[in-house]
Amino acid sequence: MFENEFQTRAAICGTGVLLGLVFVLAHLPLIFLVIPIAVLFLGVVADPTETHAVWYGMLNTLGIFDFSALTDAERANYTQKKHYFWFGEVGMAAVLAGAFVVPVGIFLAGQTEITLAFISAAILFLPLFVFLPKLIKRGLHADVDVVIEAFGKNEQVKKVFWSLFVLMAGLVLARVMDPVLVQQIIGLLSTV
């Protein structure tokens, strides 16, 4: 896949153009056009091997990346591009989790106030962000150990997950609990 550099760049640029058309036809705010412009820019500027590493990271999240299909030269090359691989993994995990969370957030916005709906959707997003790709990989029996051996573990996902989870749990507690009690708890935690 993606053997021809011109085809790779054309596919990425075409994706950016199509995404931009979807945003315009959906009458979304113009600020969202930053996303397709960034995709178009990446299609022009990015090195194809970096694009491949991102693609393989996306496929690995879906559990359909076969590391054994790569040649030794490709393995050595992509092992040096770990950050691009991780970017593909994180991006695909966010898309998968968002596919479930966005409709829930829209539903909750009609039922409660918007901030509580956003916080609840964010709390649902975080576990899905981490565990949904793992469930998919396990269900498809992907050889995760070989990929981890080549690319290493993505420790940034753990750090982001736990910091956002604690922050969101704190926001929920601040919305639900008595403000005086929340101030006392924060005072206790800040002295420790």
C-alpha positions in Angstrom: 0.0 0.0 0.0 1.2 3.5 -0.8 4.1 2.5 -2.9 3.8 5.5 -5.2 4.7 8.8 -3.4 2.5 10.9 -5.8 -0.5 8.7 -5.2 0.1 8.9 -1.4 0.2 12.7 -1.5 -2.8 12.9 -3.9 -4.8 10.6 -1.6 -4.0 12.8 1.5 -4.7 16.0 -0.3 -8.0 14.6 -1.7 -9.0 13.6 1.8 -8.4 17.2 2.9 -10.5 18.6 0.0 -13.3 16.2 0.6 -13.3 16.8 4.3 -13.4 20.6 3.6 -16.4 20.1 1.3 -18.2 18.1 3.9 -17.6 20.8 6.5 -18.9 23.5 4.1 -21.9 21.6 3.0 -22.8 20.7 6.6 -22.8 24.5 7.4 -20.3 24.0 10.2 -18.5 27.1 11.6 -15.7 28.2 9.4 -13.1 27.6 12.2 -13.5 23.9 11.6 -11.9 24.4 8.1 -8.6 24.4 10.0 -8.8 20.6 10.1 -9.1 19.9 6.3 -6.5 22.7 5.7 -4.1 20.9 8.0 -4.8 17.6 6.2 -4.2 19.2 2.9 -0.9 20.8 4.2 0.3 17.4 5.5 -0.4 15.9 2.1 1.9 18.4 0.5 4.6 18.6 3.1 4.8 15.2 5.0 7.3 12.5 4.1 5.5 9.4 2.8 7.4 7.2 5.3 6.0 9.3 8.1 2.5 9.0 6.6 2.9 5.3 6.4 3.9 5.1 10.1 0.7 7.1 11.0 -1.3 4.7 8.8 0.2 1.7 10.4 -0.6 3.1 13.8 -4.2 3.6 12.8 -4.4 0.0 11.5 -2.8 -1.3 14.7 -5.5 0.4 16.8 -8.1 -1.4 14.7 -6.2 -4.7 15.2 -5.5 -5.3 11.5 -1.8 -4.3 11.3 0.4 -7.3 10.5 4.0 -6.4 11.5 5.3 -9.6 9.9 4.3 -8.3 6.4 7.0 -5.6 6.6 10.5 -6.2 5.2 13.5 -5.8 7.4 14.4 -2.4 5.9 10.8 -1.2 6.5 10.9 -2.5 10.1 14.1 -0.6 10.8 12.7 2.5 9.1 9.4 2.5 10.9 11.0 1.7 14.3 12.7 5.1 14.0 9.3 6.7 13.4 7.7 5.7 16.7 6.1 9.1 17.3 4.2 9.0 14.0 3.0 5.5 14.7 1.8 6.6 18.1 0.0 9.6 16.6 -1.9 7.3 14.3 -2.8 5.1 17.3 -4.0 8.0 19.4 -5.9 9.6 16.5 -7.8 6.4 15.6 -8.6 5.7 19.3 -10.0 9.2 19.6 -12.2 8.7 16.5 -13.5 5.3 17.8 -14.3 6.7 21.2 -15.8 9.9 19.7 -18.1 7.8 17.5 -19.9 6.7 20.7 -19.4 9.7 22.9 -20.6 12.5 20.5 -24.2 11.1 20.2 -24.3 10.5 24.0 -23.2 14.1 24.6 -25.8 15.4 22.2 -28.5 13.4 23.9 -27.4 14.5 27.4 -27.3 18.2 26.3 -31.0 17.9 25.7 -31.6 16.4 29.1 -29.3 18.4 31.4 -27.3 21.6 31.3 -24.5 21.8 28.8 -21.6 21.7 31.2 -22.8 18.6 33.0 -23.5 16.9 29.6 -20.0 17.8 28.4 -18.4 16.5 31.6 -20.4 13.2 31.5 -19.5 12.7 27.8 -15.8 13.3 28.6 -15.8 10.8 31.4 -17.4 8.3 29.0 -14.8 9.2 26.3 -11.7 8.5 28.4 -12.3 4.8 29.2 -13.4 4.2 25.6 -10.3 6.0 24.3 -8.1 3.5 26.2 -10.1 0.2 26.3 -12.0 0.1 23.0 -8.9 -0.3 20.9 -7.7 -3.0 23.3 -11.0 -4.9 23.0 -10.8 -4.7 19.2 -7.2 -6.0 19.1 -8.1 -8.8 21.5 -11.2 -9.7 19.4 -9.2 -9.9 16.2 -6.3 -11.7 17.9 -3.8 -9.2 16.7 -0.1 -9.9 17.6 0.3 -6.9 20.0 3.6 -8.2 21.5 5.5 -8.0 18.2 4.3 -4.4 17.6 5.2 -3.3 21.2 8.6 -4.9 20.7 9.2 -2.8 17.6 7.5 0.5 18.6 7.6 0.4 22.4 4.7 1.2 24.7 3.0 4.6 24.3 3.4 5.9 27.9 1.9 9.3 26.9 -1.6 7.7 26.5 -1.5 6.6 30.1 -0.4 10.0 31.3 -3.0 11.8 29.3 -5.7 9.4 30.3 -5.2 9.6 34.1 -4.7 13.3 34.2 -7.8 14.0 32.2 -9.8 11.3 34.2 -8.8 12.9 37.5 -9.6 16.4 36.2 -13.0 15.3 34.8 -13.9 13.4 38.1 -13.0 16.6 40.0 -15.3 18.7 37.8 -18.2 16.2 38.3 -17.6 16.3 42.1 -17.5 20.1 42.0 -20.8 20.2 40.2 -22.5 17.6 42.4 -21.1 18.4 45.9 -21.6 21.3 48.1 -19.1 24.2 47.2 -18.0 24.6 50.8 -17.1 20.9 51.1 -15.2 21.1 47.8 -13.2 24.0 49.0 -12.4 22.1 52.2 -11.3 19.1 50.2 -9.1 21.2 47.9 -7.6 22.9 51.0 -6.8 19.5 52.5 -5.2 18.2 49.2 -3.2 21.4 48.7 -1.6 21.1 52.2 -0.5 17.5 51.6 
